[in-house]
Amino acid sequence: MVAHTPSRFARRSRFLAIGAALALTATACGGGGGDATTSPAADSAAAPAGDGELKLGTLLPNTGGLSFFGPPMTAGVDLAVEEINAAGGVNGKDATAMHRDSGDTTTNIATQSSTEMLGQGVSAIIGAASSGVTKTVINQITGAGTLMMSPANTSPDFTDWDDKGLYWRTAPSDVMQGRILGNVMVGEGAATVGMIVLNDAYGTGLAKNIRGAVEGAGGEIVAESMFNEGDSQFSSQVDEVVAAKPDAIAILSFDQARSIIPLLIQKGIKPTQMYFVDGNVTDYSKDFDKGTLKGAKGTQPGSFAAEDFKDRLATVNDSLKDWNYAAESYDATTLIALAATAAKSVDPAAIAKELESVSRDGEKCNDFATCKTLLDDGKDIDYDGISGPISFDGNGDITEGIMGIFEYDENNVPQPLREEAGAV
């Protein structure tokens, strides 16, 4: 266990008013801005958060370069809401969720979606997935006094953001992912590394930390070629990196990897030289010929999705093929509900004051129902999630995390290889 930072907020007593349970399943829908669906309960409950009902919004990608993240992340939220309500809800009332698209940084969808959800009086917004998108709305959301918790933001920039204590995340920062991926490449014999980098907070943050790990281990970054969100041609970046003749190439992108991979193969780069990150570790079985990526590796924050969790997710979305950040989304939802229970309030500031407390230093529990029972009994709790141990520090970051390392099989599907745990 790493050393604890001072609490952001003082602890409060825990009590719970128990009400009738009503299972709720909210479904995500594609489209931009407010052109999306909500659960029926959210549609009819547009009153401010002060009415005592925990209203959650999600700002997750149904469109854009991270759209493949949308379904598993939304399913994680929906499953958590369903299980929260089955266990009695929050302070005697069912929690609800309304889903809105985040788009990406090439659009204004996230701002439109945030404006709509803030107008609906949500206590918390879960998202965004992209660090770049979050930067466009974090001041809008926290400035309005609303809690924001991202299951997937990894940019180190958020650690010291002036967020009024209202921004939190359940994914480790790229300090951890960059360090581990850099060490994986060097550990597999790469003395020289090239990087193809998305020029935003996510890509440049990863590149900085990969560079530190590679150079710290005695390796060398021989090429770092940038591209921008919205670009569709990557030949110049590929040519630049391949010309440097690196032993390994890290592709720091989102969905752009689908266009970059064939260009690298055409230039003679072997799949075992390619390394991916969470923004592009996905199933490519329908994109490329068998064996195209066999032996390529990638990193993804969080524990490997257990079969039991996959089965539970299937009850809210039976078409999932990727599970990227589903666990972190589930944990974010559960933690917000537990903090609201501990605070006896759905006021965003009151919830924020309890988040650090419910995540550490108390009696261990792993699901809302068990944790709620402990809170009913007046006990302090320490929620450990499906994504791994979650202990928030005073900045809203988790202090320790798990990184999954994947290897692609003959069918171009990433398979769990091993997990690495450590301080963030």
ChimeraX attribute file (.defattr): number of C-alpha atoms within 10 A of each C-alpha:
attribute: neighborCount
match mode: 1-to-1
recipient: residues
	/A:1	9
	/A:2	10
	/A:3	8
	/A:4	13
	/A:5	11
	/A:6	10
	/A:7	16
	/A:8	18
	/A:9	15
	/A:10	10
	/A:11	16
	/A:12	14
	/A:13	12
	/A:14	22
	/A:15	18
	/A:16	22
	/A:17	13
	/A:18	15
	/A:19	15
	/A:20	12
	/A:21	18
	/A:22	17
	/A:23	16
	/A:24	23
	/A:25	23
	/A:26	23
	/A:27	19
	/A:28	24
	/A:29	17
	/A:30	18
	/A:31	17
	/A:32	21
	/A:33	21
	/A:34	19
	/A:35	12
	/A:36	17
	/A:37	18
	/A:38	20
	/A:39	17
	/A:40	14
	/A:41	17
	/A:42	21
	/A:43	13
	/A:44	9
	/A:45	16
	/A:46	15
	/A:47	15
	/A:48	18
	/A:49	22
	/A:50	14
	/A:51	14
	/A:52	20
	/A:53	23
	/A:54	28
	/A:55	27
	/A:56	27
	/A:57	27
	/A:58	29
	/A:59	30
	/A:60	32
	/A:61	32
	/A:62	25
	/A:63	19
	/A:64	19
	/A:65	22
	/A:66	21
	/A:67	19
	/A:68	23
	/A:69	25
	/A:70	26
	/A:71	25
	/A:72	25
	/A:73	28
	/A:74	31
	/A:75	29
	/A:76	30
	/A:77	30
	/A:78	29
	/A:79	26
	/A:80	28
	/A:81	27
	/A:82	21
	/A:83	20
	/A:84	27
	/A:85	24
	/A:86	17
	/A:87	21
	/A:88	23
	/A:89	30
	/A:90	30
	/A:91	24
	/A:92	18
	/A:93	18
	/A:94	25
	/A:95	25
	/A:96	27
	/A:97	29
	/A:98	25
	/A:99	31
	/A:100	32
	/A:101	32
	/A:102	35
	/A:103	29
	/A:104	27
	/A:105	20
	/A:106	12
	/A:107	16
	/A:108	16
	/A:109	23
	/A:110	26
	/A:111	22
	/A:112	17
	/A:113	26
	/A:114	24
	/A:115	17
	/A:116	16
	/A:117	25
	/A:118	20
	/A:119	12
	/A:120	20
	/A:121	20
	/A:122	30
	/A:123	28
	/A:124	32
	/A:125	28
	/A:126	27
	/A:127	28
	/A:128	29
	/A:129	28
	/A:130	28
	/A:131	25
	/A:132	19
	/A:133	28
	/A:134	26
	/A:135	17
	/A:136	16
	/A:137	21
	/A:138	25
	/A:139	16
	/A:140	17
	/A:141	23
	/A:142	20
	/A:143	14
	/A:144	11
	/A:145	19
	/A:146	23
	/A:147	28
	/A:148	30
	/A:149	26
	/A:150	25
	/A:151	28
	/A:152	28
	/A:153	26
	/A:154	29
	/A:155	24
	/A:156	20
	/A:157	15
	/A:158	21
	/A:159	18
	/A:160	10
	/A:161	14
	/A:162	14
	/A:163	21
	/A:164	14
	/A:165	19
	/A:166	23
	/A:167	25
	/A:168	28
	/A:169	28
	/A:170	33
	/A:171	31
	/A:172	26
	/A:173	26
	/A:174	25
	/A:175	21
	/A:176	24
	/A:177	25
	/A:178	23
	/A:179	21
	/A:180	23
	/A:181	26
	/A:182	27
	/A:183	21
	/A:184	19
	/A:185	25
	/A:186	22
	/A:187	12
	/A:188	12
	/A:189	12
	/A:190	19
	/A:191	19
	/A:192	21
	/A:193	27
	/A:194	26
	/A:195	28
	/A:196	24
	/A:197	23
	/A:198	23
	/A:199	18
	/A:200	20
	/A:201	20
	/A:202	25
	/A:203	27
	/A:204	17
	/A:205	23
	/A:206	28
	/A:207	27
	/A:208	14
	/A:209	21
	/A:210	27
	/A:211	21
	/A:212	19
	/A:213	23
	/A:214	26
	/A:215	18
	/A:216	13
	/A:217	14
	/A:218	10
	/A:219	20
	/A:220	19
	/A:221	20
	/A:222	17
	/A:223	20
	/A:224	18
	/A:225	17
	/A:226	17
	/A:227	19
	/A:228	13
	/A:229	17
	/A:230	13
	/A:231	9
	/A:232	11
	/A:233	12
	/A:234	18
	/A:235	12
	/A:236	12
	/A:237	20
	/A:238	20
	/A:239	14
	/A:240	16
	/A:241	20
	/A:242	21
	/A:243	13
	/A:244	15
	/A:245	15
	/A:246	20
	/A:247	21
	/A:248	25
	/A:249	29
	/A:250	23
	/A:251	24
	/A:252	25
	/A:253	27
	/A:254	25
	/A:255	16
	/A:256	22
	/A:257	20
	/A:258	14
	/A:259	14
	/A:260	19
	/A:261	19
	/A:262	15
	/A:263	17
	/A:264	20
	/A:265	14
	/A:266	9
	/A:267	12
	/A:268	10
	/A:269	19
	/A:270	18
	/A:271	20
	/A:272	17
	/A:273	20
	/A:274	23
	/A:275	25
	/A:276	24
	/A:277	24
	/A:278	22
	/A:279	26
	/A:280	25
	/A:281	25
	/A:282	25
	/A:283	16
	/A:284	18
	/A:285	17
	/A:286	10
	/A:287	12
	/A:288	14
	/A:289	12
	/A:290	15
	/A:291	15
	/A:292	21
	/A:293	26
	/A:294	18
	/A:295	19
	/A:296	19
	/A:297	27
	/A:298	26
	/A:299	26
	/A:300	25
	/A:301	29
	/A:302	27
	/A:303	24
	/A:304	23
	/A:305	18
	/A:306	10
	/A:307	9
	/A:308	9
	/A:309	15
	/A:310	20
	/A:311	12
	/A:312	15
	/A:313	25
	/A:314	15
	/A:315	13
	/A:316	20
	/A:317	20
	/A:318	12
	/A:319	11
	/A:320	14
	/A:321	12
	/A:322	20
	/A:323	21
	/A:324	26
	/A:325	29
	/A:326	29
	/A:327	31
	/A:328	27
	/A:329	33
	/A:330	26
	/A:331	28
	/A:332	28
	/A:333	27
	/A:334	26
	/A:335	27
	/A:336	27
	/A:337	28
	/A:338	29
	/A:339	25
	/A:340	28
	/A:341	27
	/A:342	30
	/A:343	24
	/A:344	21
	/A:345	23
	/A:346	27
	/A:347	23
	/A:348	23
	/A:349	19
	/A:350	18
	/A:351	25
	/A:352	27
	/A:353	22
	/A:354	26
	/A:355	28
	/A:356	28
	/A:357	25
	/A:358	29
	/A:359	26
	/A:360	20
	/A:361	14
	/A:362	13
	/A:363	14
	/A:364	17
	/A:365	19
	/A:366	17
	/A:367	19
	/A:368	27
	/A:369	19
	/A:370	15
	/A:371	23
	/A:372	27
	/A:373	14
	/A:374	18
	/A:375	20
	/A:376	16
	/A:377	12
	/A:378	14
	/A:379	16
	/A:380	22
	/A:381	24
	/A:382	21
	/A:383	28
	/A:384	19
	/A:385	24
	/A:386	21
	/A:387	25
	/A:388	23
	/A:389	23
	/A:390	29
	/A:391	26
	/A:392	24
	/A:393	23
	/A:394	18
	/A:395	23
	/A:396	23
	/A:397	24
	/A:398	22
	/A:399	23
	/A:400	20
	/A:401	24
	/A:402	24
	/A:403	25
	/A:404	21
	/A:405	27
	/A:406	24
	/A:407	22
	/A:408	25
	/A:409	18
	/A:410	14
	/A:411	17
	/A:412	23
	/A:413	21
	/A:414	24
	/A:415	16
	/A:416	18
	/A:417	14
	/A:418	13
	/A:419	16
	/A:420	13
	/A:421	17
	/A:422	13
	/A:423	14
	/A:424	18
